[in-house]
Amino acid sequence: MVVFGLILWYLYREEREGRETFRDEEAEEAVEVVEAEGHSWWYYLGLSGVFVIGLIIGSELAVRGARGLVTAFSLNQTVFGMTFVGIAMALEEVTLVIAPVR
């Protein structure tokens, strides 16, 4: 966590001083779009809060669904976690890689 915090501090300091560290064209386009929309920082803070709440609710629903599957099929929780959750995460990674390659 300390290393992560130091990296964030370094990036913040570099951006604050006007040096564009690790920026690419897509990031520049995104900054232009955000600036063109003209929303205040409260808008983006509110959106971030809504997204965090959505992640929490989605995570809770996923856990409840997994518990239901384990109970319904009388599966061992360890086997379920190692097999099905592993497959789901691998499929997610595959879809994240395939989209840019296409």
GILINMO-V361973 format. One record per residue. N is the residue number from 1. PSI is psi in whole degrees, 0 to 359 (999 if undefined). Layout:
BEGIN
N/PSI
N/PSI
END
This chain:
BEGIN
1/325
2/316
3/316
4/315
5/320
6/320
7/315
8/318
9/316
10/312
11/319
12/314
13/317
14/317
15/322
16/326
17/2
18/0
19/126
20/89
21/130
22/30
23/147
24/181
25/322
26/320
27/320
28/318
29/319
30/319
31/318
32/319
33/316
34/317
35/326
36/329
37/329
38/21
39/152
40/172
41/338
42/323
43/312
44/327
45/318
46/318
47/319
48/318
49/317
50/319
51/320
52/317
53/319
54/320
55/319
56/314
57/316
58/320
59/317
60/319
61/322
62/319
63/316
64/321
65/319
66/318
67/319
68/318
69/317
70/318
71/316
72/321
73/8
74/49
75/155
76/135
77/323
78/316
79/317
80/313
81/318
82/328
83/293
84/318
85/322
86/318
87/316
88/318
89/323
90/320
91/323
92/315
93/321
94/316
95/327
96/332
97/323
98/320
99/311
100/327
101/322
102/999
END
